[in-house]
Amino acid sequence: MVEEIAEGILKKVPSLIPVQEVMEKYPVMYQESMNTVLVQEVIRYNRLLGVLSQTLSDLLKAMKGQVVMSSQLELMANSLYNNSVPELWRAKAYPSLKPLSSWVVDLLERIKFLQKWITDGIPAVFWISGLFFPQAFLTGTLQNFARKHVISIDTISFEFRVLRETVSELQQRPPEGCYIYGLYLEGACWDKTTMQLAESRPKELYTEMAVIWLVPVSERKPSTSGTYLCPIYKTLTRAGTLSTTGHSTNYVIAVELHSSQPQTHWIKRGVALICALDY
């Protein structure tokens, strides 16, 4: 059974993305930080894909008796049998709580998003959940704005506008900032008629969030009443550690969402935006 699972995943795992070709097509540019973000994402995903194909072929050889079965490979075989992501992969992967089968599907979707970016150019709407390191992408967006208007990046922050348009309707990148999608609301839902937060519908734990436009602004207005500062987390655990870059491994950014209720109302419900669910 483990052999079947391993062979199935190995067949699906795409080959490494040629970094050199990507760097030639998207060179480091002063005006476009997204090129650097793309190359960094490709390097990170390549590292993960390399580990996947290497460990899977090692495991298949070990099961046939061609190489020695190490304790790491044995643990990996157990994980595959239990439909959980092996520790060997988790160490090189992005935070995720998905079981193995959904994790593989999710990984393939992410690679597809990157490959579409490489072939079709910078997308109009970014799937933020598909990025290995979303913080770098947000910094890149601010950097583009700072360099275009020749102002210090420290003085800029984001304003947030939730759009009525769907992803397919947005064919062009915005003049400033970026559009993002792929987030889920936990503890509330987004009402498209009033364009503000509303109570969750019965039996709906998570609802899809509309497209958000992140607009960089140099003069930030103090947050008014009638908004809820909603944090974005990568996974449902909502706990992370500070990595060496000074960014949390789980928390991404807080987004202001319109609301007719006071902040405390949503805080009690634990409302947050989540990049990836656990199924």
C-alpha positions, 0 to 999 in steps of 0.5 A: 500500500505504501509503495502504491502511495509513493509511486502515485505521488512520485508520478505527480511530482513535477520536475524542477522549474529551471531557475536560470530560465526564470531569472533570464525572463524575469531579471532583477529590476529596480521598478519591478520587485515581483521578479525577485519575489518570483525567483525566490518562490521558485527556489523555495519550491524547487528545494521542496520538490527535490526533497520529495522526488529524492526521498520517494525514490529512496523509499521505493528502492529501500522497499525493494531491498536495493538500499538500506531502510533508514529510520527516517525512511521508515518514519516516512513510510509510516506517515504515508500509510497514515495519510500524514505529511512526512517530517522530512518534507515538512521541514522543507515545506510551507506551514500546512495542516492538511492530510497527505492527499490534500497536501499533494493536491494543494502543492500541485495547485501552487506549482501550477500557479507559479508556472502560469506566472512564469509563462503568462507574466505577472498575474492580475490577481495574486493567489496569496495562499499559493505563495511560500512566503507571502510577507516577501510578496507584500514587501515587494508590493510596497517596494514597487510603490516606494520606488515609483514615487521615490519615497521611503518604504518605512513611511508607507502602509496598506489600505484595504478595499474589498472588491465586488468583482470576482477573480475572472473579472479582474484582467488587469493589474491595479495602477497601485498595489495588488489584488489578492484572493484565496483567503477564508474567513473564520468566525464570520462571513462577508456580506456582498450586498452591504460590503461588510462583515456579517455573522456566519451562516448556520453550519458554515465554519469557513467562507471564502473571502472576496478579492481584496485590493491592497493599496499602498498609501504614504499618509495613513489615516488613523483607523476609524470606527466601523472597521475590524482589524482582521489578522491573516494566518497561514494555518488554522493553528494561529500560532507561529514562531519568529523566524530569522527574517523577523517575520512570524512563521504563521501570521502574515498581516492584519487587514481592515474590514468594514463592519457595523459592529464594534471590534470587540464583537468580532474579537470574541468570535475569534474572526480571522482570515486563513490562507489554507484550511486543514482539509 
